[in-house]
Amino acid sequence: MEDHSQWHDPLLLTDVSRQQQTLILSHDISSTNSDSQSIEMRNSEGTSGLHQSLEIVSPQLFTGPSTGRSMLGFSLIAPDLVVCGSSPDIPKQSSAAERAASIVLSLEEGINGLEADASRGSPDSSNFSSFWHSADDIYGSEVTGGFKNLQGDHDDQKKQLLEARIVIEELKKENEFKSNECQKALNSLHELQSELMRKSMHVGSLAFAVEGQVKEKSKWLSSLSGLKRQLKILKLDQIKLSEEALKYKDCLGDMDGLRSIMQASLAEQVSYHDELKMKVSEGEKKRKELYNKVLELKGNIRVFCRCRPLNLEEIATGDKAAIDFESARDGELTIRSNGFPRKTFKFDAVFGPQADQADVFEDTAPFATSVLDGYNVCIFAYGQTGTGKTFTMEGTKDDRGVNYRTLSELFHIMSERQKIFRYEICVSVLEVYNEQIRDLLASGTQPTVASKRLEIRQASEGVLHVPGLIEAHVSNISEAWDVLQTGSNARAVGSTNANEHSSRSHCIHCVMVKGENLLNGEFTRSKLWLVDLAGSERIAKTEAQGERLKEAQNINRSLSALGDVISALANKSAYIPFRNSKLTHLLQDSLGGDSKALMFLQISPNENDLSETICSLNFASRVKGVELGPAKKQLDNTEFMRYKQLVEKTKQEAKLKDLQIKKMEETVHNLESKVKDKDQKNKNLQEKVKELEAQLLVERKLARQHVDTKIAEQQQQQMRQQLEDQNSAPTRHPLAAKTLGTLNDLTSDLPRIISDHNNQICPSSFLLSSEKENYPETAELLVQLPKRTGRASLCPTTQRIPIASNPRRNSLIPLPMTVHHVPMLPFPPLEDERDEVENSLEAAICSPISSKKKLNSVVRRSVQKKTKSPFQQQLKKGGVNVGVDKVRVSIGSRGRMGQRVLLGNARRVVTREAKKQTQKDKERGWNF
Ligand SMILES: Nc1ncnc2c1ncn2[C@@H]1O[C@H](COP(=O)(O)OP(=O)(O)OP(=O)(O)O)[C@@H](O)[C@H]1O
């Protein structure tokens, strides 16, 4: 007995019987059916993916009558068909034959179960052989034969199995080969993938670069568009500028004329102005000369004697006046002593105690004019202390003295001369105290700071200068007076026996005047010295001591030096001791021979001051006798040189400007020439456009005439056909009964006639749309007619071709207003041509004569119109071949090359060639 527990699946499968869930085939093996059966196996999912057909032998010997069943198992894992001979499902009680009937079939190893079992030493092999022997015994030769058959089949199957194995081996090799190839392909695929990756990265970088390029391109495009816009703007500007240039060009002529007129007038005015300037200059020069002569006649150094009144103290003490003012006439002054006239002095003017400031200044004012004329002027007051020098020069707040009035007179004259002269005035205030020059303006602005000592320097020949001296620029009297008052307040004063507020220094006001003659450009530089001298005094009388004594000594010394200078000038000495004192040194350029001086001799009327008064009078008399000589005008050479340099510079600038003007004129000429060229080009283009428009107009006219001719021919044919129909039909066509003569008649009948031709003609299109523009009367007809799109031919033989869109008029030139009616106008043709045309028409038309004549007249007029068209003359002139016999028409629009159509004249009968030509035209797309 076998141990079924040790049974193994030959294919190391699980028990086949337990795989019945996956696939179990069981079938009855019919004992009577000895044929092979085809078993179709399906997997448990019922799909037909696996099909195995097996030829199995199912003899009765495998199954006993009692069981009649055999088990077939199929593993889904291995495609083997197993007939389990020792399956546990096979009843153990079965006989050996039944167990032997269990055959193991393996597709892989072939149906070689017996041999396989035998080779494996399966326990069933002995049973199987014994089974066969027993079967042979039992069933005899019949079984043996079947077995042999089976064995034969088995051999065949073995062969097939071998072949299959060979095929499998080949397939395996091929599989390995394919696997290698696949591996190679896989490797190459990996390489390709890596290459693809690199390419992708490269493509990515390229895409990035392309994106950048695209951005850059967009930027360039945007900039390009901007540049285009700018170019357009510039072109527009250029056009505007051209227009403006044209306008300016037009205005240029007027401007030239106006400019010449203005230049002439300006030249006259300039000459007149120059003449006036010359006259004014000469007048001014004469005035100066005369004025100066007057002053010279009066004396360049003049002495005015002024005597103050007795003050209250003197009156109180009962002092008597020693001056006889009653006899003071014509500048004479008489000194009385003890009631008797003692000595008489003569001066330029004598002002008594009753004379006020205005009276004194009345004779002083001419010196202000001399200052503005360019002369140095020195006005100083000399006299004993307390005699009224300061009063005369400064005056009081309510009664201004010479200083204020002279300055006021200066600014007054300046305002009067402002159209001719331009002046600049600077003011300095200084004092000579103890032979030291002090700047009173500097000490006035900084009272706590000690004024530095100033020295006199010679700037140029005859011109002295005090370096460091403050010069205040003033433009009116108030400013000048404020400056002078500021300096006067800083003057050194002290109390003496003779004067409570005695001036202890020489106060000097210097007014510097710069003048420019606007007419002749002459520059002047002059000075006005307003000097309030310190009072001379008798030291013994004043009992001055200490500082006052020192002051008095310096004062007397300087006054003595002044007297020496004046005496030297009077004696015409070769040496003038100007430098003996600071005072004379300062006044050197104003005490010379070319200056004017005015001295106010201040005297006291008091009898007690008679000796000082006589000293002063003697001093003044000596001054009065000095002849300073003719005054010289102080010309400023530096200003003159500067003026010369300015003139040279102005000349050079004028030359440069002239060159620039010449360049600009050349540029303007170039622009004008360019504008002219552009204008010429524009004119040429306009002429070309006009020529083209004229040519287009001619072509249109010819086309229109051609259409007319065609219409006439078609009508002729229609008429002919109608006449033929009428001849053949019992009733006549209404048109035949009518008389053709007017356009309205024809146009009224024409649509109906056309409609009779099987609607081959579109009534509304027998006139071109462009005809509406020229024939408004026919346009009304077209409105009444049924509208149809497209263009129709009147020729019945032609096919209807869809009309193109209405051709837009290219020319802006209006079409000729001459009414060109359709060729039915009833005017007689010329006799010579009419016969010819009629003959030709008669030869062409084969129809009854009565109606034919009417038709002939229609066609004749059309032909006659064509032959007599004025455009033919133009075409002949233009070289276009136009004639009666043949009309070559070029129809084109928008500059296209026109196609030429050879048209026949009225004589031509429609021949085959003509039909062919017509057909060609149709093929070409012509539609008349
Ligand atoms: N013509 C005059 N009419 C009225 N008063 C006068 C006249 N002249 C001088 N006086 C008065 O005499 C006084 C002295 O005058 P002032 O100070 O001008 O003399 P001075 O010559 O300047 O003296 P010093 O030389 O000491 O400065 C003043 O009070 C002044 O008002």
PDBQT file of the ligand as one rigid body, heavy atoms in Angstrom, charges set to zero:
ROOT
HETATM    1  N1  LIG A1001      27.483 184.920  10.273  1.00  0.00    +0.000 N 
HETATM    2  C1  LIG A1001      27.142 184.530  11.475  1.00  0.00    +0.000 A 
HETATM    3  N2  LIG A1001      25.895 184.797  11.918  1.00  0.00    +0.000 NA
HETATM    4  C2  LIG A1001      25.551 184.433  13.148  1.00  0.00    +0.000 A 
HETATM    5  N3  LIG A1001      26.300 183.752  14.018  1.00  0.00    +0.000 NA
HETATM    6  C3  LIG A1001      27.562 183.456  13.606  1.00  0.00    +0.000 A 
HETATM    7  C4  LIG A1001      28.026 183.824  12.326  1.00  0.00    +0.000 A 
HETATM    8  N4  LIG A1001      29.304 183.408  12.217  1.00  0.00    +0.000 NA
HETATM    9  C5  LIG A1001      29.606 182.827  13.380  1.00  0.00    +0.000 A 
HETATM   10  N5  LIG A1001      28.580 182.831  14.215  1.00  0.00    +0.000 N 
HETATM   11  C6  LIG A1001      28.583 182.241  15.547  1.00  0.00    +0.000 C 
HETATM   12  O1  LIG A1001      29.824 182.417  16.098  1.00  0.00    +0.000 OA
HETATM   13  C7  LIG A1001      30.201 181.333  16.861  1.00  0.00    +0.000 C 
HETATM   14  C8  LIG A1001      31.526 180.804  16.466  1.00  0.00    +0.000 C 
HETATM   15  O2  LIG A1001      31.434 180.345  15.251  1.00  0.00    +0.000 OA
HETATM   16  P1  LIG A1001      32.318 179.176  14.674  1.00  0.00    +0.000 P 
HETATM   17  O3  LIG A1001      32.366 178.098  15.661  1.00  0.00    +0.000 OA
HETATM   18  O4  LIG A1001      31.748 178.815  13.393  1.00  0.00    +0.000 OA
HETATM   19  O5  LIG A1001      33.700 179.823  14.583  1.00  0.00    +0.000 OA
HETATM   20  P2  LIG A1001      35.034 179.122  14.082  1.00  0.00    +0.000 P 
HETATM   21  O6  LIG A1001      35.698 180.022  13.244  1.00  0.00    +0.000 OA
HETATM   22  O7  LIG A1001      34.647 177.870  13.465  1.00  0.00    +0.000 OA
HETATM   23  O8  LIG A1001      35.791 178.822  15.395  1.00  0.00    +0.000 OA
HETATM   24  P3  LIG A1001      36.970 177.742  15.490  1.00  0.00    +0.000 P 
HETATM   25  O9  LIG A1001      37.966 178.145  14.583  1.00  0.00    +0.000 OA
HETATM   26  O10 LIG A1001      37.389 177.873  16.909  1.00  0.00    +0.000 OA
HETATM   27  O11 LIG A1001      36.327 176.509  15.207  1.00  0.00    +0.000 OA
HETATM   28  C9  LIG A1001      29.118 180.358  16.700  1.00  0.00    +0.000 C 
HETATM   29  O12 LIG A1001      28.339 180.316  17.854  1.00  0.00    +0.000 OA
HETATM   30  C10 LIG A1001      28.354 180.806  15.563  1.00  0.00    +0.000 C 
HETATM   31  O13 LIG A1001      26.977 180.554  15.733  1.00  0.00    +0.000 OA
ENDROOT
TORSDOF 0
